[in-house]
Amino acid sequence: MSTQSRISIRLTRLGFHCAFLGGFAVFGGAARGFNLLLVLAALLIGALLIHWRWSRHNIASIAVGRRLPREVFVGQRFSVRFQLANRNRFLMAWMIRLEDLIESITGQDQATAGCGIASVRAGGSESADYNCMFARRGRYRFGPMHLESTFPFALFRCCKTINEYDEICILPELLELAQRWEHGIVGNRDGISTNARRTGSTNGELFGLREWQNGDSPKWIHWRTTARLMTPAVRQFEQQRRFDLCIIVDAYAADESDEPLAETAISLAATIVTKLLSSRSGRIVLGTAGSNHNVAVGIGSDSDQYQMLVLLADVKISQNPRIAAAVGQVIPLAGSTTDLIVISSRSESDAFTNTDGTLHLRRQIAPLANVRWINVGDKDLTDLVVARST
Amino acid sequence: MIVATDVRAGERQAERVVFRRLELYFATLTVLGAFVLAIGNDGAVIPMIAIFFAIVGYVFVDLLKFFSLPPTAAYIAMALAAVFCIADFTDGKSAGPRQLLAVAHLLVLVQAILMMQRKSKRIFEQLAIFCLLELIVAAVFNHAISFGLLLVPITMIAAAALGLLAAVSAIEPVDSSEASLEPNAKTNRHSSAIMVTVGESTRSAATRANHYSKMSVAIFAPAIILVAAVFFYALPRTSEASRTSRLGDAMVGFADHVQLEQIGQMLRNPAIALHVGLVDRSSGDSYRVARGIYLRGRVLERYEAKRIEDRTTAQWNALEIAQDVELAPLPPEFFPRRSTDSNFYDTLNVSVQRESIRSESLFVTAPYHRLNRNPEIVHLKDRWTIRTRESGLRTHAKMEYSFGTNAFRKGVQSELIARATEDASGANRMMQYQNELLVFDPNSMPSIARIANDLTVNVKGERRSDYELAKSIEKHFSTSSDYQYSLNLQSKSVKNLDPIEQFVSIDRKGHCQYFASAMAMMLRSQKIPARVVVGYHTDEYNEWANLYVARQLHAHAWVEALIDRDQLGDRSRVYGQPESTQYWLRLDPTPFSDQGPESPGPIRQSIDFAQTWWDDNVIEMDASQQQGSAITGGIHSSGQWHARAVDWLSRQIRRIQAGDLGGGAFAGREVTSWPTAVTGVGLILAILALLRFRLAKWIWRVPNRRSNSTEIRPSIGYYAAALDELARVGIHRRPAETPTEFVGTAAATMRQPGVPSIQGPMERLTATFYLHRFGGDREPDDRCRSDSVTADLAVIKTSVESTLRIRTELANQTEEESIE
C-alpha cells in the first residue's frame, strides 16, 4: 500500500477568464489612469491570491483513509466509507470533493465514484461515503483517491492524488433456493443428515442431560438437576452434522453468450456452500474448474465459508475447464464415499464429450458412490432455485 | 441489479436547491451589472432590458421551465446582437461615449440571451464573466460614488454565487452526464458492471452549501479587501488619473472677465467647488464660523457695458497688472508688537481643496499668510487674492493648498483688510490703481448717482464719513423692501440703458452681481474707490468631514471699498494685521433671500462626504497622491490618510537609516550598520527556520518512537507464537490494530505465489484468541492445544519459512546478477 500524494493547483476556466480580465484591467487602468479599472483589478487579484493560498491549505491538510466492507456479493449495494482528518489545527477545510477510481483487476470494468464533504473542522475528522454496487464477481481495486476543491470562488482547482489502494473481492451472487432444495442436490438424504451428539458447545440445540464425566467443563453443569439428584449432571447438546459433501463447479462457456449460464452455476455453488456452511456443522470440499482449478475444504466456520466464496469469485470461465484436474484434487480430500455434486452450465454428456482427458475423468468418477450432475441450463435449476423476477 | 432511482432523486433534489439559489444570484447580478452600466450612461434602456430578461429568465426558464433557448439559437441571437451593436463602430470616428454605449448594449443583450438559456455551470460562468465585463466598461466612464456603492452588493453576491458554484463542483454526481443540470459534464469512464451513487455525506454537503457560501463571503471579504487595498495603493502610477485630466467636469467662472449674468448661472449648480478646513492653531480643533466664510477668488475693477444684438449687457473686468511688480509670494505671518493684541483675533490654519476649474483662481480668506513656501502659488498684492503661477491653461486640475489667516475673531470674519504700503514708485502705481476704482459715468447711471447723493447726509443733515456712507449704501440695498433678490431675470432689456441703471431704476430685482455692481458704482459716484470681488460665501458645514463645503451655488459677488483710516472712526484699530493708512472694507449689499441654498441634511452630507472620499482616495489616486506630496503640503484633510501613512513609513525608514529608532536605543554608532543589521536578521530567520523544521520533526518523532517501542505482546501463548512467526518476516501488529484487522494486513502481505495462504489459519486462530481472551474460556496450555490450533500454527510457520526461502533465493539471484 502506497500513500504518496502530490498536490496540483491550476486555474479553472472561470479563473483563467478572471485572470485575463484582471490583467487587462491592470494594464488598461495603469496606462490610461482609470483608477476604477484598477479597483476591479485589485479585487480580482485579491480574490485570486486568497483563493490560491486557501485552496492549497484546503486540500494539503487533509488526510484520507478508506474503509471497505469485508464481504460483498454481486448485486449487493454497499457503502464505501472514508475518514478525512484535517491536520491543520486552526483552519477548517470546506467543500471538498473526493473521487475514487474503481477498477477490476482484469481491467475489464472501470468507474469513478465521487462524494462531497461539506467541511472538516480544524484538527478534527469527518466521514464521507458513496454507494456502490457490482454486477460482476471478481477482484476490484479501489484507488487512487483524488481530492479536489474549487472552494471558495471556483477560480482555482486544487487537486491531491492519494495513491492509496485497496482490494475487494466481489463474491458471486446468491440465489434464492427452493424449499426442498436438498432433495435436488443429493438423492440419498442419509448422506447429508447424520447427527452427532456431544456435550458442551454452544453450537447446537439442547438434547438432554447426563451424568458428569471426567473432562466436562464446569460451565456445562445443570445446577438445578444436580441439586435435585445430588450428583453432578451436565447438559448434552445435539450438533447436526448433516452432510459430508463434495462440490465441483464446472465453469464452462463455449462463447460469450454462454457466460451467464456459467455465472449461474457459480452462483448456485456459492448459494449452496453458504447455506450448508451457515449451520457450522458440515464439511464440504469444493473444487472449481475453469481456466485453472482450485480446491478448498470447509468445516463450517465463517472464514471457511468466505474462503470458498472467494474461490468461486476467482473462477475464470473457460471453453475448456480443467474439471478432470479439479476432480482429481477433490477425491483424495473427500474420500470415495462422499457425495459428489457437479454444478455445470452443460450436460454431463457434453462434458464427457468435450473435455480433454475424458477417459481420465470417467476413471476418476467411476469409484464414487453417489454422483449428481446439475446442469443449470436444464430444468435441474428450477428444482433448486426460485425463479428470479426480471 | 437494483435501480436506485429513489437515491438519485434525493441527491438531485439537494443539488437542485443549490441551483435554484445560483439562478437567483445570477439573475440579480444581471440586473445590478446593467444598473452599473446605466448610471454612468444616458442609456435608460439598458436596465430595462436587463430587468425584463432577468425576471423572464428566472421565472419562466429557471423556475417554471416553460421554455429555454437552445444553444444554437442562442449563438445566432448573440451574433445578431453583436452585428446590431457594433454598427456604431463603422462610422470611422474615434472611440467615444457612443461606442461605449454600443458595447454596453451588446453586453446587456448577451446577458439577456444567456438568461434565456437553460442554466448549467458553463452558463453561470459566462454570466459572471459578462457581469465583470459590464463593470469594466462602466469603470471607464462612471466616476460617481454610485459605482462604488453598487460594487459592494455586486461583489458580495458574486462571491456568494461563486462559492455556490464551487460547492456544486464538490457535490455534483460523477455520472453527471445523466444529469439534466449539467449537460456538458465530463465524460465518465463508467462501466455497466459498476454502479455508483452518492452517499449521505454528499447530500449533507448539498444542504449546507448555501450556508458555507455565505460564510465564505464573511470570512474572505476582509482578506480580499486588504489585499486589494494594498495592491491599489501600492501600484506605482505612471499616468495622471483620468478624472483629473478630463475637461468635462471643470468649474467655470472667476475669470478676468465676468458677465453680469454669469454668477446667476453658477447659482443653479449644486456641484461642489471647494472643501475648506479651518483649524484653530491654538487648540488644534476645527473652527466654526458664525456668519459664513467669504472666500475671495477674483477682484474686478473695470466696469464695461456693451450691446449684444438687441440687448444691453455688462461685464466686470480685471485690470492688467504688471506681473513683475504685483505678483509676490504669500506674505509672512503677522506678529503684533503687543502680545495682548493676539487676544483680539484667532489664528487659523486653512486648508482648501479646490476642484478642477477653467481658471487659475484660488480662493482665500484675506488677510492671509503663508504656512510654508510654495512656488506654485502667487499672491496679488493689492488685490489680496492668490492664484497658480501657471496661467493660460484651459483647465486647472484639482488642487489642494493651505494658508494661515488672522481674519476671524470668535467666528466672525473681519470686514477690513489693511492695504499694503509701498515705497515711492509703488505709491504712484497704487494711486493709479486707486484712480481706476473711481471710474464712473454719471450720465449713463443718473439714478445711481442720485440715490448715492441722497445717502451722503444722515438724518441730522450732517455729511457721513466714507465708512458710514458705505455702510448706509449697503443697508440701502440689503434691507430696503424696494429691492428683491431673484435668479429669474426675465425682464426685457431697455434699449440704450445701462443694465445697472435699469436694475436700480426699473427692475429692482436681481442676484448678488447686480447688487454688488450697483453699490460699487454708487461708491464711485461719491469718490470712494470701490471694486467688485467674486468668490464663494458659504456656511455649509459637513459634520462628517469637519469641513466647510462651497458649491457652485454658493458663488457670490460683493464689494470692497477703499477707506482711509481716519474715516473708520472708532474702528480704526484693526487687529491681526499691520497698521495701514487705508483699509479695504468688505460690503455685501445682497439682501437675504428665501431662494438661497438650503443647508443639506445629514443624508446629503454623508453622500457628499462619501463622494469626496471616493474622489480623493480612488478616482484621483495618482503618483502625486501616492507620494503623499500635496501641492502645498501641510493640508490634513480626511482624504489623505494613505498619504500620511506613506509619510509615516518614510519617516520611520529615514529614522532607521539615521539610526534613530527606539529613541536612539538602536542607534548605530560604529557597531550597527546596515550590513550588520541585515546579517543579524538573516541569522535570526535561519535559526527560526532551523528550529521550525528540526524541532517539529523532533517533536513528532519522539512519540512515534515511543509508540513503536511499546508494542503489546499478547498473553495467550499460541497467538503470541503466531505473531512471533510473522515477526520473522517483518510483519508486526500495530498498537492500534485489532487482531481482526491484523489478519487482513498479514494475509495481504504474505500473499504471493508459492506461499500457502495464512488467511484461513489466522482467522481461525484469531477467532479462538477472541474466545479465550474475551469469552471467558480457559486458555489451553501448550501441552493440550487443540489440533486445529496446532495445524494452523504449522501452516503459518510453513508460510513464513516459504517466504523467507523465496526472499533468500531472490537475494541470491540479485547478487549473482550484480556479480555478472
Contacts between the chains, C-beta under 8 A, distances in Angstrom:
chain1	res1	chain2	res2	distance
A	13	B	122	7.9
A	13	B	125	6.4
A	14	B	125	4.6
A	14	B	128	6.6
A	14	B	129	7.3
A	14	B	162	7.6
A	14	B	165	7.6
A	17	B	125	7.5
A	17	B	129	5.0
A	17	B	132	8.0
A	18	B	129	7.7
A	18	B	132	7.0
A	21	B	129	7.4
A	21	B	132	5.6
A	21	B	133	7.2
A	21	B	136	6.6
A	24	B	136	7.5
A	25	B	136	6.0
A	25	B	139	7.7
A	26	B	235	7.7
A	29	B	139	7.9
A	30	B	235	6.7
A	30	B	237	7.0
A	30	B	238	6.7
A	30	B	239	7.1
A	31	B	238	7.9
A	31	B	239	6.5
A	32	B	239	6.6
A	32	B	242	6.0
A	33	B	237	7.4
A	33	B	239	4.3
A	33	B	240	5.4
A	33	B	241	4.8
A	33	B	242	4.2
A	33	B	244	7.6
A	33	B	245	6.7
A	33	B	622	6.8
A	34	B	139	6.1
A	34	B	140	5.7
A	34	B	242	5.1
A	35	B	232	7.9
A	35	B	241	5.6
A	35	B	242	7.2
A	35	B	243	7.6
A	35	B	618	5.6
A	35	B	619	5.5
A	35	B	620	7.3
A	35	B	621	5.3
A	36	B	138	7.8
A	36	B	139	3.5
A	36	B	140	7.6
A	36	B	142	7.2
A	36	B	143	7.0
A	36	B	147	6.3
A	36	B	618	7.1
A	36	B	619	7.1
A	37	B	136	6.5
A	37	B	139	4.8
A	37	B	140	6.9
A	38	B	232	5.7
A	38	B	235	6.5
A	39	B	139	7.2
A	39	B	151	7.5
A	39	B	228	7.4
A	39	B	232	6.1
A	39	B	618	6.2
A	40	B	132	7.5
A	40	B	135	5.6
A	40	B	136	6.1
A	40	B	139	5.8
A	41	B	231	7.6
A	42	B	227	7.6
A	42	B	228	3.7
A	42	B	229	7.2
A	42	B	231	4.3
A	42	B	232	4.2
A	42	B	235	7.8
A	43	B	155	6.5
A	43	B	224	6.7
A	43	B	228	4.9
A	44	B	132	7.9
A	45	B	227	7.0
A	45	B	228	7.0
A	45	B	231	5.6
A	46	B	223	7.5
A	46	B	224	3.9
A	46	B	225	7.0
A	46	B	226	7.6
A	46	B	227	3.7
A	46	B	228	3.9
A	46	B	231	6.7
A	47	B	159	7.6
A	47	B	220	7.9
A	47	B	224	5.4
A	49	B	227	5.5
A	50	B	220	5.7
A	50	B	223	5.1
A	50	B	224	5.4
A	50	B	227	6.4
A	54	B	220	7.4
A	70	B	744	8.0
A	75	B	1	6.1
A	75	B	2	7.1
A	77	B	2	5.8
A	77	B	4	7.3
A	79	B	199	6.0
A	94	B	212	5.6
A	94	B	216	7.2
A	95	B	166	5.9
A	95	B	167	5.0
A	95	B	170	4.4
A	95	B	205	6.8
A	95	B	209	7.0
A	95	B	212	6.2
A	96	B	170	6.2
A	97	B	169	6.4
A	97	B	170	4.3
A	97	B	171	7.5
A	99	B	174	6.8
A	102	B	194	5.5
A	102	B	196	7.3
A	104	B	193	7.5
A	108	B	191	7.8
A	108	B	193	7.5
A	109	B	191	3.9
A	109	B	193	4.2
A	109	B	194	5.4
A	110	B	189	5.2
A	110	B	190	8.0
A	110	B	191	5.4
A	110	B	194	7.5
A	111	B	174	8.0
A	111	B	188	7.4
A	111	B	189	7.0
A	111	B	190	5.1
A	111	B	191	5.2
A	111	B	194	3.9
A	111	B	195	7.8
A	111	B	196	5.8
A	112	B	174	5.1
A	112	B	188	5.6
A	112	B	189	6.7
A	112	B	190	7.3
A	112	B	196	7.7
A	113	B	174	6.2
A	113	B	196	3.8
A	114	B	172	7.9
A	114	B	173	7.0
A	114	B	174	4.2
A	114	B	196	7.7
A	114	B	198	7.0
A	114	B	202	7.8
A	115	B	198	5.7
A	115	B	199	5.4
A	115	B	201	5.3
A	115	B	202	4.9
A	116	B	167	7.9
A	116	B	170	4.2
A	116	B	171	3.8
A	116	B	198	7.2
A	116	B	201	6.6
A	116	B	202	4.2
A	116	B	205	3.9
A	116	B	206	7.1
A	117	B	170	7.4
A	117	B	201	5.7
A	117	B	205	6.1
A	118	B	201	7.6
A	118	B	204	5.8
A	118	B	205	3.9
A	118	B	208	4.4
A	118	B	209	7.3
A	118	B	212	6.6
A	119	B	208	7.4
A	119	B	212	6.8
A	126	B	201	7.7
A	127	B	201	6.8
A	128	B	199	7.0
A	128	B	201	3.9
A	128	B	202	7.8
A	129	B	199	3.5
A	129	B	200	6.2
A	129	B	201	5.6
A	130	B	196	5.8
A	130	B	197	6.9
A	130	B	198	5.7
A	130	B	199	4.6
A	130	B	202	7.3
A	131	B	4	7.4
A	131	B	7	6.9
A	131	B	196	6.8
A	131	B	197	4.6
A	131	B	198	7.4
A	131	B	199	5.5
A	132	B	194	7.0
A	132	B	195	7.2
A	132	B	196	5.2
A	132	B	197	7.9
A	133	B	1	6.9
A	133	B	2	6.3
A	133	B	4	7.8
A	133	B	194	7.6
A	133	B	195	4.6
A	133	B	196	7.9
A	134	B	193	6.3
A	134	B	194	5.9
A	134	B	195	7.8
A	135	B	1	5.6
A	135	B	192	6.8
A	135	B	193	4.4
A	135	B	194	7.4
A	135	B	195	7.3
A	136	B	193	4.2
A	140	B	194	7.8
A	148	B	169	7.9
A	149	B	166	7.3
A	149	B	170	6.6
A	150	B	165	7.7
A	150	B	166	4.2
A	150	B	169	4.7
A	150	B	170	7.5
A	151	B	163	6.8
A	151	B	166	4.3
A	151	B	167	6.8
A	151	B	170	6.9
A	151	B	212	7.7
A	151	B	216	7.0
A	152	B	159	7.6
A	152	B	162	7.2
A	152	B	163	4.9
A	152	B	166	6.0
A	152	B	213	7.5
A	152	B	216	3.8
A	152	B	220	5.9
A	153	B	159	6.6
A	153	B	162	4.3
A	153	B	163	6.7
A	153	B	166	6.6
A	153	B	216	8.0
A	153	B	220	7.9
A	154	B	125	7.8
A	154	B	162	4.9
A	154	B	163	7.8
A	154	B	165	4.4
A	154	B	166	4.2
A	154	B	169	6.7
A	155	B	162	7.3
A	157	B	169	7.9
A	167	B	748	7.7
A	301	B	763	7.6
A	301	B	764	6.3
A	301	B	767	7.1
A	302	B	763	7.5
A	302	B	767	7.7
A	303	B	759	7.2
A	303	B	760	5.3
A	303	B	763	3.5
A	303	B	764	6.0
A	303	B	767	7.4
A	304	B	760	6.8
A	306	B	763	7.9
A	307	B	759	6.7
A	307	B	760	5.4
